[in-house]
Amino acid sequence: MRGIWIAGLVMLLLIVPSVAEENSSIAIQNLNVEPQRLFVGDSAIVTVTLYNPLESAVKVSSVSVLGSGISYDSFELGYIPPKSTHTFSFAVKAVKEGVHNVEVAFYTESGAVRSYFTLFVENRMPEISFSENVKVGEVNNLSLIISSPVEIENVVIDPLFESEPDRIILSSVSGTAEVPIRFFGERSDYEFRVSFYSGNNYHSYTAKLTPAFEEGSELAVSVSVPQSSAFLYDVVEISATITNLKDDAVSAIKFSASSNNGKVLLSTDEIAELESGESSEVTLLYSPERSGRDVITLAISYKDGMGKERTLEKAVNIDVQDSSAVDVSGVEIEAKATSSASAPPRGMFGPTSSSVSTRVEITVSGEVVNRGFSYAKNVLVYLDFGSDTEEYFVGEVEPSDSDSFSIPASGSERSVKVVVEWTNELGEVHSISKSYQLNPITVSTTSPPQRQSLLTPLNLAAVAIAAVGGVLVFRKWRSRRKNESNRAG
């Protein structure tokens, strides 16, 4: 095609713009074609100035336009006044691509005058391309290249996807032009609505661009878990490092965390901005509440360079043991049961009876063990007898450490529950308990002196003898009194 254009240019240089035949009474003073480069279907405006040098008017009887690949609407000129010029225009339409040499002839009674021009007709509309491969999954800052084989004006390009800018306006494009464009890369076609003028010809069409793709960079999330397993109610510190591998900054970075079998707290829930290549760290405090395999998920949302919200997630697994991080061990119980008996008030009849009560004096000792990776705070050990309790404040127990306790108590119960209560680093209160039976080492019984009953056999015999003696004395006294009375009578 370029060879054809060059040949046409050479021919154009060799062709005389106007040729007046010998017998012609008029001359072509000027001929202008605008534009000479067209798209198929466009029209060029040919402007001609004719000159009549005679003293009388000259009639232009007919006009002919000859050339392959073009068409025009016939027209008439009429008379040209004496010694004057006449300027007029007509349209020539390009119907076929290529280089077309066109002859224009004006006929009068005395002959014809001719002129020639060349049209360069293109079938290929302006094309659009990106300056680089599109990075999928991140904001691309590229150049949009517009190339046109024909000079175009008042160019308007509307990307049919979210971009900055959302409309591109160029006064003209001759050959190629580049404009910056910013958009989020996706693995899909990109469409543009393109409109422009070529001369007086208006064009509007949709251009589809299928660029070359490459995988873009994301926010890189690196999670560090200190161990693969944890105890119940412990607090595990999980570190997450977020690095911006994108070419532009991201902003409004927000974090949320969740767990299937526990609770998670974050050291921070938002970072204002991360520049390209910048990193930041966030800490997750995880406390399991049920045993088994747990999944901890860190969800991240952010706004890319276009202000559009994006999301990603990172998950880690932890196996939770079916035992508490804080436990009680090595429990020893020293117990002494003391029994005491009490007698009721003296009775006149029947055997005597007494009641016996038992009181247990104990000392419970042992250790509070912290098997976890975090501090156990406000540790309290207390003995629960059901209706009575005894407390012992341990305080703080460091990770992988233990502290001892010894609690004296007394009561009449035969069992005791040892309860350990503590606060973890999430501020949550937890407790565990174990029950123990009291087995007294020494049992001593203290009984008060027994009271003798008054109705013993010996006492009854003495009472009987005394009663018989009394009766005999009474009878003897009565007989003596009676005898004395008789004597007196």
Phi, psi and omega in degrees: 000320180297323178297322179295318180298317181296317178299321179295320179297318178299316179297321181296322179291329182278341184274133177284131184305322180217142180231118179263127178285161188301320186267006183286143180261354178233166179226151174272109182279326181204144175219126182228137180240128181217121350272162177273339176256124187229161166265153178304130182098347179279163177240139174258142178264120179259120179249124185236139173243118179258145181238132177251107182276354186280168179276355181232160180292147180240133179265128172271108187283327180201163179227138176231141176237116185242133177171146179279148176078012179226165174214159178206163176264128181295153181206167178238150181254319183086218187264147172249123183300158181295144179045049180213170178247158177222122181249135180210166181227152173212162185255140174240126183259134177272122182248356182210141180288158179129187177257120186241123173269127187242134176252134175243126181235136178242124186253135173233180180295332184264358179148199184228152174236138186233156173213163185226149172211166183238138175246136176251114188247127181250140175264345184267121180283166178305142183247154182235140177209163175264151181285338182219172174295150178274126178273119183283132175091008176211169180284129180258133173247096187236180171250136174266122184257125177248122179237135182221132177286348181236140177295129181236156184228162179050053185277129177233125179238120179250108174296131179269039175206168183289124182204167172232120356285166178269357174211135180244127181236128178234138180292321178199158175224124176232107185090261179226157175213149179235139176224144179287146177214146184228131182198163178274127185282127175228152181278081182201174175284155178240126183248147180226141170265119185246132175221147181193173174243139169239099190067234176265009184264125180259135179232143175210129182202169178255124179256131178254130182242125174248096186277174171278141184247156168214152182291127179276172178271156181236187165282120179273129181242117178248122183249131180244117178253124185295334178207159183271352179224160182211160176265158178300139174069003174286167175241115182258130180267117181248126181260136177233127178251126181250123181239132179272105179267003181284168180279346180229171183285153171240153186223171178050053182278118184242146183238146169214150183225149180216160180216147178283325188237017182198198180238149181226132172243148181251144177291331175208151180247004180200143171238132186296314186198148172231118176288165178301127181085356182273150180236157175211157184238142175229143183250134176253129175256113187246130178233111180283144180237352175222147182281166181112183179281128181243148178245121177256124185245127174256116179258133183234131172236147181203167176251129180280186182297343178269358182082008181269138183281133178236157181224153171205162182226152175223130183236146175227154180250142175222133176271123183260123180288153180271051177205153185280149177296323178256131183218167175246136182216167178061034182287126176237139182235120172257121185229140175227122180259127179246125179254143177224139180248147179229139181263149177279173177301156182301134177253155180274331184228154175080171182285163178277156177223159179217158176249147183239129175241145182239132178236135184256126173255119186232160170225119180254125179228157180175197181228141169266120185251130175253103181269000185274190181249014179222166181288142168258119187250156178052046182287128181230129176248131175219151179262129182248111178263008182099297180255355183214151178225153173230134187246155175215120182269118180271319181101235185250135177241124183288162177301142179054040180221175179215165177215144185264163177213156176212122187233117173275148179199168177212156180172184181250004182282159181256000179216160179217145176250125177264120183244132175245126180237138180208168177244128179273182186284357171269359181083013181265140181265129178230161179209154173228160180212150175221140182256145181225145174270141180269121177246099185300140178277317182232134177237120178238142182240130178245119182243142177284161179301141179281137178270130180283144177281146179288339185263054176274162179302319181296317179295323179295321179295318180296319179296320181295316180297317180297323181293318179296316179298321180296318180296317180296317180296319181297317180295318180296318179296322182290321180294320180294321182294323180292319180296319181295327180291321180295321180295322181291330180284000000 
